[in-house]
Each structure stands twice: as C-alpha cells, then as structure tokens.
Amino acid sequence: MSPSSQTLEDLGAEPRMVYLQPKVLSPIRKDVLVVTPWLAPIVWEGTFNIDILNEQFRLQNTTIGLTVFAIKKYVVFLKLFLETAEQHFMVGHQVTYYVFTDRPADVPQVPLGAGRRLVVLTVHSHTRWQDVSMHRMDTISRFSEQRFLREVDYLVCADVDMKFRDHVGVEILASLFGTLHPGFFQNSREDFTYERRPQSQAYIAWGEGDFYYMGAFFGGSVAEVLRLTKACHEAMVADKANGIEAVWHDESHLNKYLLYHKPTKVLSPEYLWDQQLLGWPAVMKKLRFVAVPKNHEAIRNP
C-alpha cells in the first residue's frame, strides 16, 4: 500500500480504507482529457487510485478472461506475452488466459500465479492474415456464447505480438471499453482512417466520429463483448456478400460499432503503445502494454 492509501483495522471494527480526500477543485491531470462528452472516464496515470479499485473488485470476487490469438508464426510471441502478463496484468485477481491457436503443441509452459489458469482453444487458420484478423470477432462471439458467459465476468481481448511493461489492472474494467489508437490520439477526426466508402457496413461519414480506437485491445463484460463481436462479424459477412472489405478489416468495424454504442470507459494510449515508432512523449506517464518489434512481412507470410 502506498503511504497515502492503506487499510487500517481497529480491534473489533470493520476494515477501513484510509486515503487522501479527492479535491473537487483540484484535478490531478490538467494536460489531458479525462472524461468523454458522454461522461465515460478516459484512463490515464494519475486519474485513479488502484487500491480503492482493487478492493471494490475483490469484494465482487471478479473474474477476468484474457483472449489472445496465436495463429501460425504468431505463436512465437506467446511466451513473452504470458510471462509479462503474469507480472503486470490484473495482479492479485482471478484470471483465465484463453489462447486461441492452430498450433496447440507449441503453446509454451509458463508458470502461473494463484487463481490464474491457461485454457488452450484450438481453431483453424486462414491463408491471409486479414482473414485471421477478421475471424477473431466470430470466434470470440461464438465462445462467449458457449462458455465465457458462464466462466468469467469480464473479457479483455488483446493482440499477441505485444508485451505488458507496466501495471494493467482493474482500472480498465467497465461494461464496454476501447483503447485510443497511439497514432491518432492527437489528430482531428478528418485524419482518422475510418472506412469512408458508403458501400461498407463500417462506413463512417466525414464530420462524424469521436476517437479512433485500436483493434488490439478492447473488452468489457462478457455480454457486451458478445454484442460487439457478433455485430462486427455480421457486418463483415454483409460486406463480403457485397464484394467489399473494410480498409482496416475488423478494426474498421470496431470503430463503427463504438461510434454508435459508446464505450463506458476509454483507455489512453498508455494501454497500447509503440515506442519504436512513437518514442516516449511527456504526456505518457506510463507505457503499460507495448508493441514487440517485428518484421511484419516475415511473420504474416507462411
């Protein structure tokens, strides 16, 4: 516990949480937007007290599922992903890693802490990496209906070619959350690479849009993730029937969905960053979930 936040127990009394009083007229962060126009928090370092949140989620006996796809050569990223998740992801809480892979024999053995388990789910691969990416929505949707609704309270959906570098905890959990794309969080909506063709189900017109969300880190309650992934999959099926593929595949459909179904929490780019491409600007107090350097062409092709 930090000096400003600790649990005190008096003899014969219930435990008490003691921490500095929040000051209504003294915001902790003045350099960034911390709430959306629809009153969803935007999570940055300094905007939350993790001790308070940990206690609240422990009282609810919260369980979290983390889905990750390790298809074809991408299985090589799985060991680092899991090892760093054990160090930084939802530490102290009940976590199930759901690993979707076409190479179950190549899933590494990583020591797991108490209350944490790994479930390997075998799925088919696809020839194109774009199809692998787009079929994630269908797979998460189907497994949410079949088992996740009964097994966990929240789902976090992440890309495997990443590593956890700093704390990622229950502060991210909400009914539905999305993550600001690190390449666009400072840009105007005219710069966002939304799908601009009206023929696509992912179409977002010029002059519309709140933020540009990254497809590599999203989640929420299992019920809300089921709604999101099912809607995105159905939209991609409709596009395919009309002979069109959205410019950024499942990410384009994710952005369309979150435009009309506002997330109840938005994660800052601290939760998805590429230091090799973007450096470390002063506004980023923490780099929490970061890209692993890679040769995209080599890893995507057979």
C-alpha positions, 0 to 999 in steps of 0.5 A, a space after each residue: 500500500 502506498 503511504 497515502 492509501 492503506 487499510 487500517 483495522 481497529 480491534 473489533 471494527 470493520 476494515 477501513 480504507 484510509 486515503 487522501 480526500 479527492 479535491 473537487 477543485 483540484 484535478 490531478 491531470 490538467 494536460 489531458 482529457 479525462 472524461 468523454 462528452 458522454 461522461 465515460 472516464 478516459 484512463 490515464 496515470 494519475 486519474 485513479 487510485 488502484 487500491 480503492 479499485 482493487 478492493 471494490 473488485 475483490 469484494 465482487 470476487 471478479 473474474 477476468 478472461 484474457 483472449 489472445 490469438 496465436 495463429 501460425 508464426 504468431 505463436 512465437 510471441 506467446 511466451 513473452 506475452 504470458 510471462 509479462 502478463 503474469 507480472 503486470 496484468 490484473 495482479 492479485 485477481 482471478 484470471 483465465 488466459 484463453 489462447 486461441 491457436 492452430 498450433 496447440 503443441 507449441 503453446 509454451 509452459 509458463 508458470 502461473 500465479 494463484 487463481 490464474 489458469 491457461 485454457 488452450 482453444 484450438 481453431 483453424 487458420 486462414 491463408 491471409 492474415 486479414 482473414 485471421 484478423 477478421 475471424 477473431 470477432 466470430 470466434 470470440 462471439 461464438 465462445 462467449 456464447 458457449 462458455 465465457 458467459 458462464 466462466 468469467 465476468 469480464 473479457 479483455 481481448 488483446 493482440 499477441 505480438 505485444 508485451 505488458 511493461 507496466 501495471 494493467 489492472 482493474 482500472 480498465 474494467 467497465 461494461 464496454 471499453 476501447 483503447 485510443 489508437 497511439 497514432 491518432 490520439 492527437 489528430 482531428 477526426 478528418 485524419 482518422 482512417 475510418 472506412 469512408 466508402 458508403 458501400 461498407 457496413 463500417 462506413 463512417 461519414 466525414 464530420 462524424 466520429 469521436 476517437 479512433 480506437 485500436 483493434 488490439 485491445 478492447 473488452 468489457 463484460 462478457 455480454 457486451 463483448 458478445 454484442 460487439 463481436 457478433 455485430 462486427 462479424 455480421 457486418 463483415 459477412 454483409 460486406 463480403 456478400 457485397 464484394 467489399 472489405 473494410 480498409 482496416 478489416 475488423 478494426 474498421 468495424 470496431 470503430 463503427 460499432 463504438 461510434 454508435 454504442 459508446 464505450 463506458 470507459 476509454 483507455 489512453 494510449 498508455 494501454 497500447 503503445 509503440 515506442 519504436 515508432 512513437 518514442 516516449 512523449 511527456 504526456 505518457 506517464 506510463 507505457 503499460 502494454 507495448 508493441 514487440 518489434 517485428 518484421 511484419 512481412 516475415 511473420 504474416 507470410 507462411 
